[in-house]
Amino acid sequence: MKLDVYIGNELHKIEIPEMVLEEGHDFFDKIDRDMDGGWKMGPEFIESPDTEQRCQIVADKLMTAIETGNDNMARLLAGYIVTRMPGTEAVNIDIYGEPLNTRIYQPGK
């Protein structure tokens, strides 16, 4: 599976190994537990982030992983997004620190 990640004018194609999708659930669940108490998204604090907001938060972390060359973390974070929002093909990450402006693209939605 792959996820197209747009950061500004750059496209990063993240290949997500099947093993990440099959065995990453403990990691994905930990991310969810970390967000269960709420999360600061830009200037706002969201008390109970919904699925899309959680994926926007993770996309912000994904941008950092890509920019720092942490390919393993990038694959895990991309895996989180595609498992939590099945059918996701691409994310366009807000580069100005506003996760609420990050767009997640799913065909037909």
Secondary structure as GFF3:
##gff-version 3
##sequence-region A 1 109
A	DSSP	beta_strand	2	7	.	.	.	ID=ss1
A	DSSP	beta_strand	10	15	.	.	.	ID=ss2
A	DSSP	alpha_helix	18	23	.	.	.	ID=ss3
A	DSSP	alpha_helix	25	35	.	.	.	ID=ss4
A	DSSP	beta_strand	39	41	.	.	.	ID=ss5
A	DSSP	beta_strand	44	46	.	.	.	ID=ss6
A	DSSP	alpha_helix	51	67	.	.	.	ID=ss7
A	DSSP	alpha_helix	71	84	.	.	.	ID=ss8
A	DSSP	beta_strand	90	93	.	.	.	ID=ss9
A	DSSP	three_ten_helix	99	101	.	.	.	ID=ss10
A	DSSP	beta_strand	103	105	.	.	.	ID=ss11
###
